[in-house]
Amino acid sequence: MDANVHEGEGLTPQAAVAEIRRIEGLHGALARRASGLTWMIWGIVAPAIFISYALLGILVGFPGNGNGYHALWVLFPVLWAPWAAIGLVATATLWRSVGLVIPRRSARMREGVLTGAIIVGIIFAGFAAIAVTKVPVVEFAWVLMAQGLGVVTVGLLGLNCNDATERRLWILGGILLVATALVGSLLLGGEILLARQWFTLISPLTSGLVLFGGGLYLTSRA
């Protein structure tokens, strides 16, 4: 309640309406700020996953046990999981805290899970198709493009969106990720090895700038 309203003093109908609108405005600002912080969390997690795989690729390139198989190969299928877990725990903690103030926002947790399922599902479906067709691919370029496709899908479905501006930001951010992956792939042509080297830098940088930058924009609107 407004500090100017003394304890025990009644509110006029007009003052009560104004107070309700003020509180609703604060709730909206809190939700927008939480959304921005969520973007920033994943703006750190996504590049960290790319960088971890790049470093693992370097380590695997060193001599192993002499039979052509490196012991660290077993980490490739699961290296993303710890970072994803960190992102999910941080996001869940953030929105649980928001839910203490705005209970109806607890539904965003379910939308967050669905968002992650969409993005991860697109990535793995793409890799499954690549494995079946045996098409040579730049892995980091595909993951960047799949992230973009997932983000666009989330925006089109209206998940995790407080308003139309945030929905447009999801769609625009996804388009930027997809466009970067496509343009980079076209410019580098059929040089798979060269493209892999370049996308080791391009993918984490682009995902970090788009997601973290989008989060900064959302928090500045709160």
N, C-alpha and C positions, 0 to 999 in steps of 0.2 A: 504494500500500500504506500501511497505517496507520503513522503516525510512531512509534508505540509498539513496532512490530515491528522489531527490529534487523536490520541486514544480515547475511545468512548464517544467521539463526535460522529454524528450520523452523516451520511453522504446524500446529497441530493441526487435525483435520478440522472441528471446531466453529468454530475461528477462521477457517479458510478459507471456510466457508459464510457466516459473518458478514461477512467482507471482501467477498465477491462480492455479497452483498445490499446492502452499503453503496455499492459502486461502481454497482450497478444503480439505486439510489435517486438517486445523483448524476446519472446519465445521464438519468433521468426528469425531474429538476428542470431540467437543462439544456435538454431538449426543450421543457418547458412554458414556460421563460423565452424560448426562441427563438420559440415560437408567439406569445407575448404581444408580443414585439418586432415580429413580422411584422404583427400587428393594428395596432400603433402606427404602423408605416411607412405602411400603407394608410389609417390614420386621418389622416395628413397629406396623402397623395397625393390621396385622393378629394375632400376639400374644395378642394384646390388646383386640381383640374380644374374644379369648379363655378365657383370664383372667376375663373379664367382666361376661361371662356366668358362670364361676366357682364361682365367688363371689355371683352372683345372686342365684346360686344353694344352696350356704351356707345359704343365707338369707331366701330363701324359706323353708329351712329345719327347721327354727325356728317356734314356734307356731303361727298360724294365727288367724283367727276370730272364731275358734272353730268348724267350719263345714267341716274341711278338705281342705278348699280352701284358699290359701294365696293370698292376694291382688296383690303381685308382679308377680304372674303367667302371668299377661297380658303383661309383658315386654319381655317374652321369644321370641315371633315371631319377635320383632322389635329391640331387643337390638343391633343387628349387624349394623343396619342402620346408626346411628350417626357416628360410626367409619368408615364405608364404605364411607359415605359422606365426612368425613375429608380426607380420602385417595384420593378420586376422585377429590376434590377441589385442594388439594396440587399437584396432578399429572397434572391436567388441567392447573394450574397456571405455573408449571414448563415448560410444553411443549408449552404453549402459549408464554412464554418468549423466548424459543428456536426458535419458529416460527418467531419472529421478526428479527432474524439473518439469519435463514435458512427457508424461506417461505415454501418450499416443505415439510418440516417436519410437517406441520400442519395436514397432512394426518394421522400422528401417533395418533392423538386424536381419530379418528374413529376406528383405530385398538385397542386403549386402551379400548374403550367402548365394542367392540366385545370380547376382552380378558376377561373383567369382566363378560360379559353375559355368556360366555362359562363356566367359573369356577363356578359362582353362579348357572347356569342352571344345571350343573352336580350334585352339592350339593343338590339342591331341588328335582331333579328327583330321586336321591337316597333315600331321605327321603320319597318321595311319594311312592316309591316301597316298602320301609320298612313298611310304614303305612298300605299298602294294604296287604302285606304278613304277617304282625304282627310278624316279626322275631326280637328277642331280639338283640340289638346292642349297642355297646359303641359309643355314639354319637360323642365324640371328635376324636375317631379313624377314624370314617367314614368321618368326615369333613376333617381331615388331608389327608386321602387317596383321597378324591374328589379334594382337592386342587392340589395334585400331578397329578392326571389324567388330570385336567384342564390345568396345567402348561405344561405337556407333549404334550397335544393337541395343545396348542398355539405354542410350539416349532416346532412341525411337520408341522403346517400350515405356519410357518415362520412369524407370526405376531410379531410386536414390536422388530424385529431383524435387527441390522445394518450390521451384517456380519455372516459368518458361525460359528465363535467362540461363538457369543452371542446366536445363535440358538442352538448350542450344550449345552450351559449352561442352557437354558430353559429346554431342555430334561433331562439333568443330574439332575437338581434341582428337577424336578417332580418325577423322578425315586427314588431319595433319600426320598422324602416325602412319596411316596407309599410304599417303602421298609420298612421304619420305622413303618408305620401303620400296615403293614402285620406282620413283625417280632414281634412287641410288642403284637399284638393280639394273635399270635401263642404261644408265651412264656407264656402269662397270661392265655391261655386256656379258659375254659368256666366260669371262675370266673368273671362274669359281674361286680359285685360291686367293686372288687379289680381292674379290668381293668379300670373302670371309674375313680378310684382314681389316678391310675398311669398316665393315659392319660391326666388328668388335668395338670400334669407337663410336660409330653412328648410332647404333641401337640404344646403348645406355644413355648417351647424351640426349638423344631425342626424347626418349621416354621420361627421363628426369626433367627436362625443360618443360614438356607439355603438362605432365601431371603436377609437378611441384609449382610451376608457374600458374597453372589453372587454380591450384589451391590458394596461392597468394591472392589471386584475383577475387576468389569467393570470400576469403576472410576480410578483404578490404571493403567488401560490400556490406558486411555485417554491421 
